[in-house]
């Protein structure tokens, strides 16, 4: 029997293959609501309910509060813990002043879309605590090619269910530092950023982020708030994601798979002269620079 995992459940199914039916069991990624709240000066307020995969809920809540601009740094957190089933509450320092505009835009966050409805890229700059410095780090393009296989090897939930997203953090040399999974791609990233926040390791100015699906605006927004200079995606970026990456001086890579990738913004961090390109001259495409 597979090891217990809080984010995986087993169901009975009928499978059909080559005209033959059979009664079997299948493993599914769990999707449940998590309520995120804050407590300031003895007043508790619910901020959002997000559909997520259970596990690393404290990190998820911390990352969400940070990437949405409700928190600025770890020092503002007095305590953050699970206060009820599927409820995490962050007790904040009494000096924290909550912006009602930031609180009121959150009510329900689906696992598919992230925090939708941002009015403009200018809203991101208002909460971008850590600026991204151009030109650093310098990365060999061959490193990028190795990232997907390393990420897949760390995805236990995906290996068992095939139905979950991942965000993985790497050093500039391609060493895996951490990896988180969730049915919501934005939740997986919030778990990762929340973990780094609580460990006191922000900003992430010399790291690479790899996301398992497409690069949406919400993911680039969250990465930029954490100061991540290089974001690589297995899938395609959206037009607004490319625009935000360009304006924040981020290097954005897409279609990082099958020994190739596209560079959508700021190729200056990449060494594209690696010997691997002598064997495969079409492994990198530089676009829209």
JORA-V740374 format. One record per residue. N is the residue number from 1. PHI is phi in degrees with one decimal (NA if undefined). Layout:
BEGIN
N/PHI
N/PHI
END
This chain:
BEGIN
1/NA
2/-65.7
3/-63.8
4/-65.2
5/-140.6
6/-62.9
7/-98.3
8/-130.0
9/-127.7
10/-114.0
11/-129.3
12/-85.4
13/-137.0
14/-112.5
15/-103.0
16/-131.4
17/-146.8
18/53.7
19/80.4
20/-110.6
21/-100.9
22/-152.1
23/-88.3
24/-140.5
25/-119.0
26/-136.5
27/-98.6
28/-122.5
29/-73.6
30/-75.7
31/-128.4
32/-139.9
33/-78.3
34/-125.2
35/-91.3
36/-110.7
37/-131.2
38/-127.8
39/-126.1
40/-133.3
41/51.2
42/66.1
43/-114.0
44/-104.9
45/-133.3
46/-76.9
47/-99.0
48/-161.4
49/-121.0
50/-118.4
51/-83.7
52/-143.1
53/-91.4
54/-56.2
55/123.5
56/58.3
57/-67.8
58/-65.0
59/-63.1
60/-60.1
61/-63.5
62/-63.2
63/-64.7
64/-61.9
65/-62.9
66/-73.8
67/-71.4
68/-94.5
69/81.6
70/-79.6
71/-111.2
72/-106.2
73/-160.5
74/-61.4
75/-61.6
76/-79.8
77/-95.2
78/-81.9
79/-159.3
80/-139.9
81/-159.3
82/-76.3
83/-100.9
84/-164.2
85/-63.6
86/62.8
87/-135.8
88/-121.5
89/-122.8
90/-103.3
91/-86.9
92/-105.2
93/-55.7
94/-65.1
95/-82.6
96/-70.4
97/-111.1
98/-80.7
99/-86.2
100/-56.5
101/-64.2
102/-73.6
103/-77.8
104/-73.0
105/-81.6
106/-107.9
107/-142.5
108/-130.6
109/-119.8
110/-75.5
111/-75.3
112/-98.2
113/-109.8
114/74.9
115/-84.6
116/-85.9
117/89.1
118/-61.1
119/-77.5
120/-163.9
121/-64.4
122/-58.1
123/-64.6
124/-68.7
125/-62.0
126/-68.7
127/-118.9
128/-78.6
129/-73.6
130/-123.9
131/-71.5
132/-94.9
133/-93.0
134/-61.7
135/86.9
136/-130.8
137/-80.6
138/-93.6
139/-130.6
140/-73.5
141/-59.8
142/-60.3
143/-61.4
144/-60.6
145/-62.0
146/-82.6
147/-64.7
148/-58.3
149/-65.4
150/-66.0
151/-63.2
152/-59.4
153/-64.5
154/-92.5
155/-94.0
156/-64.3
157/-63.8
158/-63.6
159/-61.0
160/-90.4
161/-116.7
162/70.0
163/-136.4
164/-157.1
165/-96.4
166/-142.9
167/-126.5
168/-126.2
169/-108.6
170/-125.8
171/-74.9
172/-67.5
173/-93.0
174/92.0
175/-82.9
176/-69.8
177/-102.5
178/-164.5
179/-149.4
180/-132.8
181/-120.8
182/-168.0
183/-65.4
184/-101.8
185/-62.1
186/-71.2
187/-66.7
188/-58.4
189/-71.5
190/-63.0
191/-60.8
192/-64.7
193/-66.4
194/-62.0
195/-62.4
196/-67.9
197/-61.4
198/-67.0
199/-86.0
200/73.8
201/-106.6
202/-86.0
203/-78.7
204/-103.8
205/-73.7
206/-126.3
207/-115.4
208/-116.7
209/-108.7
210/-117.0
211/-112.3
212/-78.6
213/-114.9
214/-81.5
215/-100.2
216/-88.1
217/-57.5
218/-60.0
219/-67.6
220/-67.0
221/-59.6
222/-64.7
223/-62.9
224/-67.6
225/-63.1
226/-84.7
227/77.3
228/-79.7
229/-85.1
230/-130.7
231/-120.1
232/-116.7
233/-127.1
234/-65.9
235/-103.1
236/-89.5
237/-88.7
238/-88.9
239/-62.6
240/-71.9
241/-62.7
242/-63.2
243/-63.9
244/-66.9
245/-59.6
246/-62.9
247/-71.7
248/-98.9
249/64.4
250/-94.0
251/-87.7
252/-115.8
253/-116.4
254/-128.7
255/52.4
256/-81.6
257/-168.8
258/53.9
259/61.6
260/-152.8
261/-166.3
262/-106.4
263/-105.0
264/-97.2
265/-144.5
266/47.8
267/-79.5
268/-64.6
269/-83.2
270/-105.9
271/-90.7
272/-92.2
273/-100.0
274/-58.0
275/-62.8
276/-63.8
277/-80.6
278/-67.3
279/-85.3
280/-138.0
281/-69.1
282/-103.1
283/-77.9
284/-132.8
285/-120.9
286/-105.7
287/-125.2
288/54.4
289/-95.2
END
